[in-house]
Amino acid sequence: MADSFFKKENNKKKAVLKKQKALRKLERKTNNLKGKGFQSMIIYVDEHGHFTSMAAESRTVKESHQKILPKEPKIRSAPGKN
């Protein structure tokens, strides 16, 4: 038996949708960002607080030659005593 007109139209619609789905699948596969690696996920912050993709140059810290003394704790009076 021959297929009716509506069955033919439905089959055409299904074929078109199948092609579109295959194209979307291929596009997702080519633009996939998974598995790019840890290095591509790292972001750096410069001295002004802006995000950059490149690491800042290593800087040397100037050390002061002063002797650092620990602070002496303050003695507080007991509560209620003046």
N, C-alpha and C positions, 0 to 999 in steps of 0.2 A: 504494500500500500504506500501511497505517496504521502509525504508529510504535508500537513496543512500550512497555510500561509503564516499563521502565528507561531508555529513551531520553528519555521525557517527564520523568522525575525528574531525569536528568542535565542536561537543558536548563533545568529550573527552578533547579537548584543553580548552574549557570553564570550565569543571569540575576541571582540573588541576589549572587553573588560580584562580578559586573560592577558592580552598584549600589554595593556596599560599596567597591569600588576607586575608583569615581567620587567618592564622598563623601570618602574619604581624600585623594584628589587635590585636591578643592576646599578641604578643611581646610588642607592644606599650602600651598596657594596663598594663602589669606587670612592665615595666620600666618607668612608668609615674612619673614625678617629681612634678607635680602640687599638691598643697594642702599639702605640707610637713611642712609648717609653717614658720613663720617669723624668728624664731631662727636659722633655717638651712641656711638662706640667709645672716646672719651677718658674717662679717669677721673683724678681729682685726689686728692692726699694732703694732709690738713690738718696743722697743726703738731703734732698728737698722734700722727700716723702712721695715722690712720683714712682709709679710702677714701671719697670723696664724688663726687657727679656735678657739683657746682658748683665753680667756680674760687674760690680764696681771694682776699680783697681784696688789692689791691696794697699793699704796705707799703714805707715808705721806710726805707732803711738808714741808721742813725746813723753818721756818719763821725767817727772820732776825729781830733782836731786835733793829735795827737802826731806827732812826726817819727819815722818808722820807719827805723832804721839796720840795714844788713845785718850779719849775724853774721860775725865773723872766723873763718876756718878754723883748727882746732886743728893744731898741729905735732906730728907723731908722730915718735918716735925710730925709727931703722932697726932692723929685727929683728936680734937677736943682741947689740945694744949695750945696756948697762945704765948 
